[in-house]
Amino acid sequence: MIPIFWTLPTLMQQRGCYHTSDLHRRLSDAGLELSRQAIFRLVKEPPERLALDTLGALCEALQCTPGDLLRTQTPCASTRGTMPPPHFTLG
């Protein structure tokens, strides 16, 4: 399984959004009303599930793409292709 990293706290800082209250205001401006507790949880730990409307509002509020919020770590290029191709016989 490819690991997925939640980069919301880093992205917030890069956008000058240093407090959950700042994010709350930006999300409200983007049309999403979440409780302060829900926003705190989004910032402090990666969500297990994320509604598309929440993802869209986060992207609008922080002027980013989903790929900016969700990063993956792919296997190293040096380990790719080291396995021999499967052997097939026709017969």
C-alpha positions as a Markdown table, in Angstrom:
| # | Residue | x | y | z |
|---|---|---|---|---|
| 1 | Met | 0.0 | 0.0 | 0.0 |
| 2 | Ile | 1.3 | 3.4 | -0.9 |
| 3 | Pro | 1.5 | 5.7 | 2.1 |
| 4 | Ile | -0.6 | 8.9 | 1.9 |
| 5 | Phe | 0.5 | 12.0 | 3.9 |
| 6 | Trp | -1.9 | 14.7 | 5.1 |
| 7 | Thr | -0.2 | 18.1 | 4.6 |
| 8 | Leu | -2.9 | 20.4 | 5.8 |
| 9 | Pro | -0.8 | 21.9 | 8.7 |
| 10 | Thr | 2.2 | 22.6 | 6.5 |
| 11 | Leu | 0.0 | 24.0 | 3.7 |
| 12 | Met | -1.8 | 26.3 | 6.1 |
| 13 | Gln | 1.5 | 27.8 | 7.3 |
| 14 | Gln | 2.6 | 28.3 | 3.7 |
| 15 | Arg | -0.6 | 30.2 | 3.1 |
| 16 | Gly | -0.3 | 32.4 | 6.2 |
| 17 | Cys | -3.0 | 30.6 | 8.0 |
| 18 | Tyr | -1.5 | 30.0 | 11.5 |
| 19 | His | -4.6 | 29.2 | 13.6 |
| 20 | Thr | -7.6 | 27.0 | 13.3 |
| 21 | Ser | -9.7 | 30.1 | 13.7 |
| 22 | Asp | -8.1 | 31.4 | 10.5 |
| 23 | Leu | -9.0 | 28.2 | 8.7 |
| 24 | His | -12.5 | 28.3 | 10.1 |
| 25 | Arg | -13.0 | 31.8 | 8.6 |
| 26 | Arg | -11.6 | 30.8 | 5.2 |
| 27 | Leu | -13.8 | 27.6 | 5.1 |
| 28 | Ser | -16.9 | 29.7 | 6.0 |
| 29 | Asp | -16.0 | 32.1 | 3.2 |
| 30 | Ala | -15.8 | 29.1 | 0.9 |
| 31 | Gly | -19.3 | 28.0 | 1.9 |
| 32 | Leu | -18.5 | 25.2 | 4.3 |
| 33 | Glu | -19.6 | 25.4 | 7.9 |
| 34 | Leu | -17.7 | 23.0 | 10.2 |
| 35 | Ser | -17.5 | 23.1 | 14.0 |
| 36 | Arg | -14.3 | 24.4 | 15.5 |
| 37 | Gln | -13.7 | 20.9 | 16.9 |
| 38 | Ala | -14.0 | 19.3 | 13.5 |
| 39 | Ile | -11.5 | 21.8 | 12.0 |
| 40 | Phe | -9.1 | 21.2 | 15.0 |
| 41 | Arg | -9.2 | 17.5 | 14.3 |
| 42 | Leu | -8.6 | 18.0 | 10.5 |
| 43 | Val | -5.5 | 20.1 | 11.4 |
| 44 | Lys | -4.1 | 17.8 | 14.2 |
| 45 | Glu | -4.5 | 14.4 | 12.6 |
| 46 | Pro | -5.1 | 13.0 | 9.1 |
| 47 | Pro | -8.8 | 12.2 | 8.5 |
| 48 | Glu | -9.8 | 8.5 | 7.9 |
| 49 | Arg | -12.5 | 9.7 | 5.6 |
| 50 | Leu | -12.9 | 13.1 | 3.9 |
| 51 | Ala | -16.1 | 14.3 | 2.2 |
| 52 | Leu | -15.5 | 15.7 | -1.3 |
| 53 | Asp | -17.3 | 19.0 | -0.3 |
| 54 | Thr | -14.8 | 19.4 | 2.6 |
| 55 | Leu | -11.9 | 18.6 | 0.3 |
| 56 | Gly | -13.2 | 21.2 | -2.3 |
| 57 | Ala | -13.7 | 23.8 | 0.4 |
| 58 | Leu | -10.2 | 23.2 | 1.8 |
| 59 | Cys | -8.8 | 23.6 | -1.7 |
| 60 | Glu | -10.7 | 26.8 | -2.3 |
| 61 | Ala | -9.9 | 28.2 | 1.1 |
| 62 | Leu | -6.1 | 27.5 | 0.7 |
| 63 | Gln | -6.0 | 28.0 | -3.1 |
| 64 | Cys | -4.5 | 24.6 | -3.7 |
| 65 | Thr | -5.3 | 21.3 | -5.3 |
| 66 | Pro | -6.2 | 18.0 | -3.7 |
| 67 | Gly | -2.7 | 16.8 | -4.7 |
| 68 | Asp | -1.3 | 19.6 | -2.5 |
| 69 | Leu | -3.2 | 18.3 | 0.6 |
| 70 | Leu | -2.7 | 14.6 | -0.1 |
| 71 | Arg | 0.9 | 13.5 | -0.9 |
| 72 | Thr | 2.1 | 10.1 | -1.6 |
| 73 | Gln | 5.4 | 8.5 | -1.4 |
| 74 | Thr | 6.2 | 6.3 | -4.3 |
| 75 | Pro | 8.8 | 3.5 | -4.2 |
| 76 | Cys | 12.3 | 4.6 | -5.1 |
| 77 | Ala | 13.2 | 4.5 | -8.7 |
| 78 | Ser | 16.2 | 2.4 | -7.9 |
| 79 | Thr | 14.0 | -0.4 | -6.6 |
| 80 | Arg | 11.7 | -0.3 | -9.6 |
| 81 | Gly | 12.2 | -2.9 | -12.3 |
| 82 | Thr | 14.6 | -5.0 | -10.3 |
| 83 | Met | 12.3 | -8.1 | -10.5 |
| 84 | Pro | 12.7 | -10.1 | -13.7 |
| 85 | Pro | 9.7 | -10.1 | -16.0 |
| 86 | Pro | 7.4 | -13.1 | -15.6 |
| 87 | His | 8.2 | -16.1 | -17.8 |
| 88 | Phe | 5.5 | -17.2 | -20.2 |
| 89 | Thr | 5.5 | -20.3 | -22.4 |
| 90 | Leu | 3.2 | -20.9 | -25.3 |
| 91 | Gly | 2.2 | -24.4 | -25.9 |
